[in-house]
Amino acid sequence: MLAVLVFLALGIPMFEIHFVFGQTNQAQSKIQAADTAVDQAFNVVLSAEKAGGNVTLLISQLNNATGLLTQAENAYVVGDNNTATTDASAVLPIARQVTTEAQAEKETALTSGQNSFQSLIIVTIVTLVLFILSLFLVWRLIKRSYFKSLSEAKPEVLANEIK
């Protein structure tokens, strides 16, 4: 126990410890904000893709933001807080832009999907009506042809059927 106390008393002053609370907290908070913004942008891009939107360009922009975020995290780990703060700050506008564009793309895709569905319903109904009408017309032609051939074959049977 005495050896531990002696070690602590003599050993701790030998270590150089530099505390940089202001920059570290600022860099860390910027990185966390950028990480949250990228996560949110990713989720919105994913929902836009599920809605049928074209998200190819958005994914490219999101990859750029993720690359900058990775550079910011690496700079923070090695102690370069200024670069970490700068890179993390550069991620935020990109992530916000991607989020906004993904929301717009999702709305466009949903509207397009609704329009396509409505068009499909209208085409189906019109086709069904035309099909039923054509069946009715074909049935009338067959019926007329049948009664005509029946009247030519046996006129007395036709007279009995009409009564």
N, CA and C atoms as a LAMMPS dump frame, in Angstrom:
ITEM: TIMESTEP
0
ITEM: NUMBER OF ATOMS
489
ITEM: BOX BOUNDS ff ff ff
-5.0000000000000000e+02 5.0000000000000000e+02
-5.0000000000000000e+02 5.0000000000000000e+02
-5.0000000000000000e+02 5.0000000000000000e+02
ITEM: ATOMS id mol type element x y z
1 1 1 N 0.821 -1.183 0
2 1 2 C 0 0 0
3 1 3 C 0.873 1.257 0
4 2 1 N 1.939 1.197 0.794
5 2 2 C 2.845 2.333 0.872
6 2 3 C 3.556 2.542 -0.469
7 3 1 N 3.837 1.432 -1.164
8 3 2 C 4.516 1.526 -2.461
9 3 3 C 3.614 2.218 -3.49
10 4 1 N 2.328 1.962 -3.429
11 4 2 C 1.392 2.586 -4.36
12 4 3 C 1.317 4.08 -4.096
13 5 1 N 1.276 4.463 -2.822
14 5 2 C 1.228 5.883 -2.472
15 5 3 C 2.499 6.603 -2.908
16 6 1 N 3.629 5.954 -2.748
17 6 2 C 4.887 6.562 -3.163
18 6 3 C 4.919 6.7 -4.685
19 7 1 N 4.463 5.657 -5.369
20 7 2 C 4.426 5.713 -6.828
21 7 3 C 3.525 6.849 -7.313
22 8 1 N 2.341 6.957 -6.715
23 8 2 C 1.418 8.007 -7.093
24 8 3 C 1.996 9.39 -6.791
25 9 1 N 2.651 9.516 -5.651
26 9 2 C 3.198 10.818 -5.268
27 9 3 C 4.358 11.216 -6.163
28 10 1 N 5.185 10.265 -6.543
29 10 2 C 6.344 10.586 -7.351
30 10 3 C 6.079 10.432 -8.861
31 11 1 N 5.18 9.52 -9.223
32 11 2 C 4.968 9.203 -10.633
33 11 3 C 4.067 10.182 -11.355
34 12 1 N 3.04 10.677 -10.733
35 12 2 C 2.078 11.546 -11.411
36 12 3 C 2.709 12.842 -11.892
37 13 1 N 3.555 13.503 -11.131
38 13 2 C 4.139 14.741 -11.652
39 13 3 C 5.042 14.517 -12.866
40 14 1 N 5.465 13.298 -13.136
41 14 2 C 6.346 13.042 -14.259
42 14 3 C 5.568 13.017 -15.596
43 15 1 N 4.283 12.781 -15.547
44 15 2 C 3.482 12.75 -16.779
45 15 3 C 3.084 14.169 -17.158
46 16 1 N 3.201 14.461 -18.453
47 16 2 C 2.739 15.757 -18.934
48 16 3 C 1.31 15.592 -19.413
49 17 1 N 0.414 16.261 -18.773
50 17 2 C -0.99 16.191 -19.151
51 17 3 C -1.429 17.587 -19.546
52 18 1 N -1.912 17.691 -20.783
53 18 2 C -2.404 18.965 -21.277
54 18 3 C -3.92 18.862 -21.395
55 19 1 N -4.582 19.766 -20.772
56 19 2 C -6.035 19.785 -20.842
57 19 3 C -6.471 20.877 -21.808
58 20 1 N -7.227 20.475 -22.812
59 20 2 C -7.764 21.419 -23.78
60 20 3 C -9.263 21.157 -23.836
61 21 1 N -9.961 21.676 -22.853
62 21 2 C -11.391 21.383 -22.741
63 21 3 C -12.225 22.135 -23.765
64 22 1 N -11.905 23.386 -24.014
65 22 2 C -12.733 24.221 -24.896
66 22 3 C -12.766 23.685 -26.318
67 23 1 N -11.605 23.456 -26.914
68 23 2 C -11.552 22.993 -28.283
69 23 3 C -12.051 21.558 -28.405
70 24 1 N -11.7 20.727 -27.458
71 24 2 C -12.109 19.332 -27.52
72 24 3 C -13.624 19.238 -27.474
73 25 1 N -14.246 19.966 -26.581
74 25 2 C -15.694 19.916 -26.499
75 25 3 C -16.335 20.477 -27.758
76 26 1 N -15.75 21.551 -28.292
77 26 2 C -16.298 22.132 -29.507
78 26 3 C -16.134 21.157 -30.672
79 27 1 N -14.962 20.581 -30.828
80 27 2 C -14.723 19.63 -31.916
81 27 3 C -15.607 18.411 -31.755
82 28 1 N -15.698 17.919 -30.541
83 28 2 C -16.512 16.729 -30.285
84 28 3 C -17.992 17.024 -30.546
85 29 1 N -18.456 18.171 -30.117
86 29 2 C -19.87 18.502 -30.331
87 29 3 C -20.159 18.712 -31.819
88 30 1 N -19.225 19.306 -32.557
89 30 2 C -19.409 19.472 -34.002
90 30 3 C -19.456 18.116 -34.696
91 31 1 N -18.574 17.214 -34.266
92 31 2 C -18.557 15.87 -34.857
93 31 3 C -19.859 15.142 -34.546
94 32 1 N -20.335 15.25 -33.317
95 32 2 C -21.601 14.6 -32.962
96 32 3 C -22.764 15.193 -33.749
97 33 1 N -22.785 16.508 -33.908
98 33 2 C -23.849 17.151 -34.685
99 33 3 C -23.787 16.707 -36.145
100 34 1 N -22.583 16.63 -36.688
101 34 2 C -22.421 16.186 -38.074
102 34 3 C -22.84 14.728 -38.229
103 35 1 N -22.48 13.9 -37.256
104 35 2 C -22.853 12.49 -37.286
105 35 3 C -24.375 12.331 -37.246
106 36 1 N -25.024 13.097 -36.398
107 36 2 C -26.485 13.069 -36.307
108 36 3 C -27.118 13.528 -37.619
109 37 1 N -26.57 14.587 -38.21
110 37 2 C -27.103 15.103 -39.478
111 37 3 C -26.928 14.085 -40.599
112 38 1 N -25.785 13.397 -40.643
113 38 2 C -25.552 12.381 -41.668
114 38 3 C -26.499 11.204 -41.462
115 39 1 N -26.712 10.785 -40.213
116 39 2 C -27.649 9.699 -39.93
117 39 3 C -29.063 10.064 -40.382
118 40 1 N -29.469 11.28 -40.083
119 40 2 C -30.8 11.737 -40.481
120 40 3 C -30.903 11.78 -42.013
121 41 1 N -29.883 12.292 -42.667
122 41 2 C -29.881 12.357 -44.136
123 41 3 C -29.952 10.952 -44.728
124 42 1 N -29.21 10.023 -44.139
125 42 2 C -29.238 8.642 -44.627
126 42 3 C -30.638 8.06 -44.511
127 43 1 N -31.291 8.279 -43.375
128 43 2 C -32.641 7.735 -43.184
129 43 3 C -33.636 8.326 -44.173
130 44 1 N -33.515 9.613 -44.445
131 44 2 C -34.428 10.254 -45.404
132 44 3 C -34.145 9.751 -46.821
133 45 1 N -32.873 9.575 -47.174
134 45 2 C -32.519 9.036 -48.49
135 45 3 C -33.048 7.61 -48.631
136 46 1 N -32.94 6.831 -47.579
137 46 2 C -33.451 5.461 -47.6
138 46 3 C -34.961 5.441 -47.804
139 47 1 N -35.677 6.313 -47.117
140 47 2 C -37.127 6.357 -47.291
141 47 3 C -37.504 6.872 -48.68
142 48 1 N -36.714 7.778 -49.242
143 48 2 C -36.967 8.252 -50.606
144 48 3 C -36.746 7.127 -51.608
145 49 1 N -35.736 6.312 -51.364
146 49 2 C -35.478 5.18 -52.257
147 49 3 C -36.612 4.166 -52.162
148 50 1 N -37.079 3.902 -50.958
149 50 2 C -38.2 2.967 -50.78
150 50 3 C -39.471 3.475 -51.444
151 51 1 N -39.614 4.791 -51.523
152 51 2 C -40.788 5.376 -52.18
153 51 3 C -40.648 5.336 -53.696
154 52 1 N -39.46 4.975 -54.195
155 52 2 C -39.253 4.866 -55.634
156 52 3 C -38.523 6.039 -56.241
157 53 1 N -37.937 6.881 -55.417
158 53 2 C -37.229 8.05 -55.928
159 53 3 C -35.849 7.698 -56.455
160 54 1 N -35.334 8.553 -57.324
161 54 2 C -33.991 8.392 -57.864
162 54 3 C -33.015 9.074 -56.901
163 55 1 N -32.258 8.278 -56.172
164 55 2 C -31.394 8.809 -55.119
165 55 3 C -29.908 8.645 -55.435
166 56 1 N -29.562 8.401 -56.673
167 56 2 C -28.164 8.158 -57.039
168 56 3 C -27.278 9.351 -56.701
169 57 1 N -27.7 10.541 -57.097
170 57 2 C -26.914 11.747 -56.811
171 57 3 C -26.867 12.024 -55.309
172 58 1 N -27.968 11.766 -54.628
173 58 2 C -28.012 12.001 -53.181
174 58 3 C -27.053 11.066 -52.445
175 59 1 N -26.969 9.837 -52.903
176 59 2 C -26.04 8.883 -52.271
177 59 3 C -24.599 9.339 -52.479
178 60 1 N -24.297 9.873 -53.657
179 60 2 C -22.952 10.39 -53.922
180 60 3 C -22.624 11.546 -52.976
181 61 1 N -23.578 12.469 -52.81
182 61 2 C -23.361 13.588 -51.895
183 61 3 C -23.236 13.099 -50.449
184 62 1 N -24.023 12.096 -50.102
185 62 2 C -23.956 11.534 -48.75
186 62 3 C -22.61 10.857 -48.515
187 63 1 N -22.076 10.213 -49.532
188 63 2 C -20.745 9.612 -49.418
189 63 3 C -19.672 10.68 -49.209
190 64 1 N -19.813 11.824 -49.896
191 64 2 C -18.86 12.922 -49.688
192 64 3 C -18.926 13.426 -48.245
193 65 1 N -20.148 13.579 -47.734
194 65 2 C -20.312 14.039 -46.349
195 65 3 C -19.722 13.028 -45.373
196 66 1 N -19.932 11.748 -45.65
197 66 2 C -19.396 10.706 -44.777
198 66 3 C -17.869 10.711 -44.806
199 67 1 N -17.295 10.964 -45.976
200 67 2 C -15.836 11.055 -46.082
201 67 3 C -15.288 12.207 -45.253
202 68 1 N -15.943 13.362 -45.335
203 68 2 C -15.52 14.509 -44.521
204 68 3 C -15.67 14.217 -43.028
205 69 1 N -16.757 13.539 -42.671
206 69 2 C -16.973 13.188 -41.26
207 69 3 C -15.88 12.248 -40.769
208 70 1 N -15.498 11.314 -41.606
209 70 2 C -14.413 10.392 -41.239
210 70 3 C -13.108 11.151 -41.058
211 71 1 N -12.831 12.109 -41.94
212 71 2 C -11.616 12.927 -41.797
213 71 3 C -11.67 13.726 -40.497
214 72 1 N -12.849 14.252 -40.164
215 72 2 C -12.985 15.012 -38.917
216 72 3 C -12.745 14.115 -37.71
217 73 1 N -13.293 12.92 -37.735
218 73 2 C -13.089 11.986 -36.611
219 73 3 C -11.625 11.589 -36.484
220 74 1 N -10.972 11.349 -37.621
221 74 2 C -9.549 10.994 -37.59
222 74 3 C -8.706 12.155 -37.064
223 75 1 N -9.024 13.364 -37.495
224 75 2 C -8.29 14.534 -37.003
225 75 3 C -8.5 14.704 -35.5
226 76 1 N -9.711 14.444 -35.023
227 76 2 C -9.996 14.556 -33.59
228 76 3 C -9.201 13.519 -32.795
229 77 1 N -9.098 12.31 -33.348
230 77 2 C -8.371 11.242 -32.649
231 77 3 C -6.891 11.586 -32.519
232 78 1 N -6.31 12.184 -33.557
233 78 2 C -4.883 12.517 -33.495
234 78 3 C -4.629 13.837 -32.789
235 79 1 N -5.675 14.539 -32.401
236 79 2 C -5.521 15.757 -31.618
237 79 3 C -5.569 17.04 -32.42
238 80 1 N -5.866 16.971 -33.693
239 80 2 C -5.958 18.174 -34.531
240 80 3 C -7.4 18.687 -34.47
241 81 1 N -7.684 19.414 -33.411
242 81 2 C -9.059 19.847 -33.158
243 81 3 C -9.547 20.903 -34.149
244 82 1 N -8.636 21.748 -34.657
245 82 2 C -9.053 22.761 -35.633
246 82 3 C -9.537 22.109 -36.926
247 83 1 N -8.791 21.133 -37.421
248 83 2 C -9.196 20.419 -38.636
249 83 3 C -10.477 19.632 -38.387
250 84 1 N -10.569 19.035 -37.211
251 84 2 C -11.77 18.273 -36.866
252 84 3 C -13.004 19.168 -36.867
253 85 1 N -12.86 20.346 -36.283
254 85 2 C -13.987 21.294 -36.236
255 85 3 C -14.339 21.789 -37.637
256 86 1 N -13.329 22.096 -38.427
257 86 2 C -13.568 22.589 -39.794
258 86 3 C -14.248 21.535 -40.654
259 87 1 N -13.718 20.306 -40.606
260 87 2 C -14.305 19.236 -41.421
261 87 3 C -15.721 18.896 -40.963
262 88 1 N -15.927 18.855 -39.661
263 88 2 C -17.268 18.558 -39.143
264 88 3 C -18.242 19.671 -39.506
265 89 1 N -17.774 20.907 -39.488
266 89 2 C -18.631 22.027 -39.884
267 89 3 C -18.98 21.966 -41.364
268 90 1 N -18.078 21.455 -42.187
269 90 2 C -18.34 21.333 -43.623
270 90 3 C -19.36 20.235 -43.919
271 91 1 N -19.488 19.269 -43.03
272 91 2 C -20.434 18.166 -43.233
273 91 3 C -21.87 18.639 -43.067
274 92 1 N -22.109 19.539 -42.135
275 92 2 C -23.481 19.95 -41.802
276 92 3 C -24.273 20.494 -42.993
277 93 1 N -23.743 21.452 -43.777
278 93 2 C -24.544 21.942 -44.906
279 93 3 C -24.823 20.872 -45.958
280 94 1 N -23.85 19.988 -46.165
281 94 2 C -24.049 18.913 -47.147
282 94 3 C -25.166 17.985 -46.674
283 95 1 N -25.121 17.617 -45.403
284 95 2 C -26.142 16.71 -44.865
285 95 3 C -27.521 17.361 -44.899
286 96 1 N -27.587 18.653 -44.591
287 96 2 C -28.887 19.35 -44.639
288 96 3 C -29.416 19.416 -46.069
289 97 1 N -28.531 19.688 -47.012
290 97 2 C -28.937 19.748 -48.418
291 97 3 C -29.432 18.384 -48.896
292 98 1 N -28.718 17.331 -48.538
293 98 2 C -29.129 15.978 -48.923
294 98 3 C -30.487 15.653 -48.31
295 99 1 N -30.687 16.028 -47.044
296 99 2 C -31.965 15.77 -46.38
297 99 3 C -33.097 16.486 -47.1
298 100 1 N -32.894 17.752 -47.436
299 100 2 C -33.929 18.533 -48.122
300 100 3 C -34.239 17.947 -49.492
301 101 1 N -33.197 17.633 -50.257
302 101 2 C -33.41 17.083 -51.593
303 101 3 C -34.042 15.694 -51.535
304 102 1 N -33.678 14.9 -50.537
305 102 2 C -34.265 13.562 -50.405
306 102 3 C -35.751 13.653 -50.051
307 103 1 N -36.109 14.602 -49.199
308 103 2 C -37.524 14.787 -48.876
309 103 3 C -38.311 15.199 -50.108
310 104 1 N -37.733 16.085 -50.913
311 104 2 C -38.404 16.51 -52.15
312 104 3 C -38.522 15.34 -53.122
313 105 1 N -37.484 14.552 -53.234
314 105 2 C -37.504 13.383 -54.128
315 105 3 C -38.531 12.354 -53.658
316 106 1 N -38.649 12.197 -52.356
317 106 2 C -39.636 11.268 -51.814
318 106 3 C -41.053 11.736 -52.155
319 107 1 N -41.311 13.015 -51.985
320 107 2 C -42.628 13.561 -52.314
321 107 3 C -42.931 13.401 -53.803
322 108 1 N -41.939 13.656 -54.635
323 108 2 C -42.109 13.497 -56.079
324 108 3 C -42.411 12.045 -56.43
325 109 1 N -41.683 11.131 -55.813
326 109 2 C -41.893 9.71 -56.09
327 109 3 C -43.272 9.251 -55.621
328 110 1 N -43.691 9.728 -54.453
329 110 2 C -45.012 9.345 -53.957
330 110 3 C -46.109 9.894 -54.849
331 111 1 N -45.976 11.127 -55.291
332 111 2 C -46.965 11.722 -56.192
333 111 3 C -47.001 10.974 -57.517
334 112 1 N -45.835 10.661 -58.044
335 112 2 C -45.761 9.908 -59.293
336 112 3 C -46.39 8.526 -59.137
337 113 1 N -46.133 7.892 -58.01
338 113 2 C -46.722 6.579 -57.748
339 113 3 C -48.235 6.639 -57.656
340 114 1 N -48.756 7.678 -57.001
341 114 2 C -50.205 7.839 -56.903
342 114 3 C -50.81 8.086 -58.274
343 115 1 N -50.155 8.915 -59.078
344 115 2 C -50.658 9.177 -60.424
345 115 3 C -50.649 7.908 -61.274
346 116 1 N -49.592 7.121 -61.16
347 116 2 C -49.511 5.865 -61.906
348 116 3 C -50.605 4.902 -61.465
349 117 1 N -50.862 4.836 -60.186
350 117 2 C -51.904 3.952 -59.667
351 117 3 C -53.276 4.392 -60.159
352 118 1 N -53.532 5.692 -60.125
353 118 2 C -54.821 6.2 -60.607
354 118 3 C -54.982 5.926 -62.097
355 119 1 N -53.93 6.107 -62.861
356 119 2 C -53.992 5.816 -64.292
357 119 3 C -54.258 4.337 -64.53
358 120 1 N -53.636 3.486 -63.753
359 120 2 C -53.844 2.051 -63.877
360 120 3 C -55.294 1.686 -63.579
361 121 1 N -55.872 2.273 -62.551
362 121 2 C -57.269 2.007 -62.2
363 121 3 C -58.192 2.452 -63.332
364 122 1 N -57.952 3.644 -63.878
365 122 2 C -58.804 4.161 -64.958
366 122 3 C -58.701 3.274 -66.198
367 123 1 N -57.493 2.892 -66.58
368 123 2 C -57.304 2.034 -67.74
369 123 3 C -57.975 0.679 -67.517
370 124 1 N -57.873 0.147 -66.313
371 124 2 C -58.5 -1.14 -65.999
372 124 3 C -60.016 -1.048 -66.116
373 125 1 N -60.597 -0.004 -65.59
374 125 2 C -62.051 0.153 -65.646
375 125 3 C -62.519 0.314 -67.089
376 126 1 N -61.839 1.155 -67.863
377 126 2 C -62.22 1.359 -69.261
378 126 3 C -62.092 0.053 -70.045
379 127 1 N -61.009 -0.677 -69.814
380 127 2 C -60.81 -1.95 -70.494
381 127 3 C -61.901 -2.944 -70.12
382 128 1 N -62.26 -3.001 -68.865
383 128 2 C -63.316 -3.902 -68.406
384 128 3 C -64.653 -3.552 -69.056
385 129 1 N -64.986 -2.267 -69.105
386 129 2 C -66.241 -1.835 -69.735
387 129 3 C -66.237 -2.205 -71.222
388 130 1 N -65.135 -1.95 -71.91
389 130 2 C -65.053 -2.3 -73.327
390 130 3 C -65.138 -3.809 -73.54
391 131 1 N -64.529 -4.564 -72.675
392 131 2 C -64.583 -6.024 -72.785
393 131 3 C -66.014 -6.524 -72.597
394 132 1 N -66.708 -6.021 -71.589
395 132 2 C -68.1 -6.44 -71.35
396 132 3 C -68.99 -6.005 -72.511
397 133 1 N -68.783 -4.804 -73.018
398 133 2 C -69.555 -4.322 -74.158
399 133 3 C -69.305 -5.192 -75.389
400 134 1 N -68.058 -5.542 -75.632
401 134 2 C -67.75 -6.398 -76.787
402 134 3 C -68.355 -7.792 -76.602
403 135 1 N -68.345 -8.319 -75.387
404 135 2 C -69 -9.617 -75.147
405 135 3 C -70.498 -9.529 -75.429
406 136 1 N -71.116 -8.443 -74.99
407 136 2 C -72.542 -8.253 -75.229
408 136 3 C -72.831 -8.174 -76.723
409 137 1 N -72.018 -7.413 -77.473
410 137 2 C -72.228 -7.287 -78.915
411 137 3 C -72.02 -8.624 -79.627
412 138 1 N -70.987 -9.361 -79.24
413 138 2 C -70.747 -10.682 -79.831
414 138 3 C -71.909 -11.615 -79.507
415 139 1 N -72.409 -11.575 -78.3
416 139 2 C -73.553 -12.416 -77.919
417 139 3 C -74.771 -12.072 -78.766
418 140 1 N -75.017 -10.783 -78.992
419 140 2 C -76.165 -10.382 -79.828
420 140 3 C -75.998 -10.86 -81.259
421 141 1 N -74.767 -10.748 -81.797
422 141 2 C -74.531 -11.225 -83.16
423 141 3 C -74.741 -12.734 -83.25
424 142 1 N -74.256 -13.464 -82.29
425 142 2 C -74.432 -14.922 -82.287
426 142 3 C -75.907 -15.26 -82.133
427 143 1 N -76.605 -14.568 -81.255
428 143 2 C -78.034 -14.811 -81.043
429 143 3 C -78.815 -14.525 -82.325
430 144 1 N -78.519 -13.405 -82.961
431 144 2 C -79.21 -13.043 -84.203
432 144 3 C -78.928 -14.081 -85.286
433 145 1 N -77.672 -14.498 -85.397
434 145 2 C -77.306 -15.504 -86.39
435 145 3 C -78.012 -16.832 -86.096
436 146 1 N -78.093 -17.185 -84.828
437 146 2 C -78.755 -18.442 -84.442
438 146 3 C -80.237 -18.392 -84.801
439 147 1 N -80.928 -17.299 -84.449
440 147 2 C -82.356 -17.206 -84.766
441 147 3 C -82.586 -17.153 -86.277
442 148 1 N -81.669 -16.528 -87
443 148 2 C -81.809 -16.47 -88.45
444 148 3 C -81.676 -17.859 -89.048
445 149 1 N -80.678 -18.623 -88.631
446 149 2 C -80.51 -19.988 -89.153
447 149 3 C -81.648 -20.891 -88.696
448 150 1 N -82.153 -20.66 -87.502
449 150 2 C -83.272 -21.458 -86.995
450 150 3 C -84.545 -21.135 -87.766
451 151 1 N -84.772 -19.883 -88.107
452 151 2 C -85.982 -19.514 -88.852
453 151 3 C -85.94 -20.047 -90.272
454 152 1 N -84.759 -20.118 -90.858
455 152 2 C -84.644 -20.675 -92.195
456 152 3 C -84.848 -22.179 -92.178
457 153 1 N -84.441 -22.818 -91.099
458 153 2 C -84.569 -24.269 -91.025
459 153 3 C -86.003 -24.685 -90.713
460 154 1 N -86.602 -24.114 -89.672
461 154 2 C -87.957 -24.481 -89.255
462 154 3 C -88.709 -23.224 -88.861
463 155 1 N -89.429 -22.631 -89.741
464 155 2 C -90.133 -21.407 -89.41
465 155 3 C -91.2 -21.6 -88.341
466 156 1 N -91.827 -22.773 -88.231
467 156 2 C -92.862 -22.997 -87.224
468 156 3 C -92.296 -23.023 -85.809
469 157 1 N -91.044 -23.471 -85.631
470 157 2 C -90.438 -23.489 -84.308
471 157 3 C -90.177 -22.074 -83.841
472 158 1 N -89.752 -21.221 -84.737
473 158 2 C -89.487 -19.852 -84.391
474 158 3 C -90.769 -19.13 -83.996
475 159 1 N -91.853 -19.414 -84.684
476 159 2 C -93.146 -18.784 -84.36
477 159 3 C -93.584 -19.213 -82.968
478 160 1 N -93.351 -20.461 -82.594
479 160 2 C -93.717 -20.962 -81.261
480 160 3 C -92.841 -20.326 -80.166
481 161 1 N -91.57 -20.134 -80.484
482 161 2 C -90.658 -19.573 -79.473
483 161 3 C -90.908 -18.097 -79.221
484 162 1 N -91.36 -17.392 -80.224
485 162 2 C -91.601 -15.96 -80.058
486 162 3 C -92.85 -15.736 -79.221
487 163 1 N -93.863 -16.598 -79.315
488 163 2 C -95.105 -16.431 -78.554
489 163 3 C -94.832 -16.561 -77.139
